[in-house]
Amino acid sequence: MKTSLIDGLKPAHFDKHITGNILLDVAPLAEVKEEPMLIGVRNEDGEIYRLIGATKLNSFMNAVEELADLGLVDELEELEEQKEGCDAIFGEP
């Protein structure tokens, strides 16, 4: 899985837990956006500051599970469609 921070946006205070718990390769934002499944992570200001891209459903589901284990909530869990180009968007409850 690939990840990138979005320039100019402040990482959330829990960001180091994401990079510590999920095996992620840092890549340019354009490369991450090419992945078939995208997970957005919101900071305290409600902005998506990090994108995580997954090639396989298995990797996507593992990342979703790890983010949920960190106490983060997927705001798209009940929706069938994407939002802001993401298949899941995690943030604090």
N, C-alpha and C positions, 0 to 999 in steps of 0.2 A: 504494500500500500504506500501511496505517496501523499505527502502533505506540504502545504505552504502557508505561510502567514500572509495576510493581505496588507500591503504597504499602507502605512499611515494610520492603522487601527491598533489600539492598545490591546495586548493579550490579556485574557482573563487571569485573575489571581490563581486559578486552579490549572493553568496551562501546563506547568511542569509535570503535573500528575498524568496528563494526557500523553505527553511525550515519553514519560517514564513507564507507563503501563501498556502502551500499544506500540508494536514494532512498526515504525514509520520511517520511510526514506524521504529526506527533504528534497524537494524538486521545485523547479520554477512553476509559478502559478499557472501559466498557460499549459504546462504539461499535466498538472494535477487536474485541470478542467477537462482534459481529454479523456479521463477515465470514465467508464460507463456508469458508475455509481458514485455519488458525491454526498459527503456528510459535512454540514456546516457546524461551526461552534460559535456561539454568541458570547460576547464579553458582557460586563456589567452595564454597559451603555445600550445593550440590545443589538449591537452590530456583529455581523458575522466577520470574525477576524481571522479564522483559520478554516481552510478547506482540507478535507481528507478524501482522497480518491481511491476507490477499490475496483479492481478488475473483475474479481469473482464474487459471487453472492456469499460464499463461505467467509471470505475476508471481511466483507461488508457486515455480515451478521456478528462476527467476532468483535469488530470495532464497536458496533452498536451495544453489544453486551458489556464490553469494558467501560464504555462511557456511562452506561446505566449503573454499573457497579460503583462508579465514582460519585453517584448521587445526582447525576445530570438527567434531565428529562428531554425526551424527543417530542418536540411540539407537533411533529407531523405523524406521530404514531397512529392516530385514528384516521388519517387522510390517505386517499389512494393516489393523489397527484403530487407532483413536485411543487416546491415553493422556493422562490429565489434561486432556481436552478439546482436545488438540493433534494435528495431523496430522504434525508433525515436532517434535522437541525436540533442540536443539543445546546442546552443552557441550564442555568440554575433554576430550580423550581420557584 
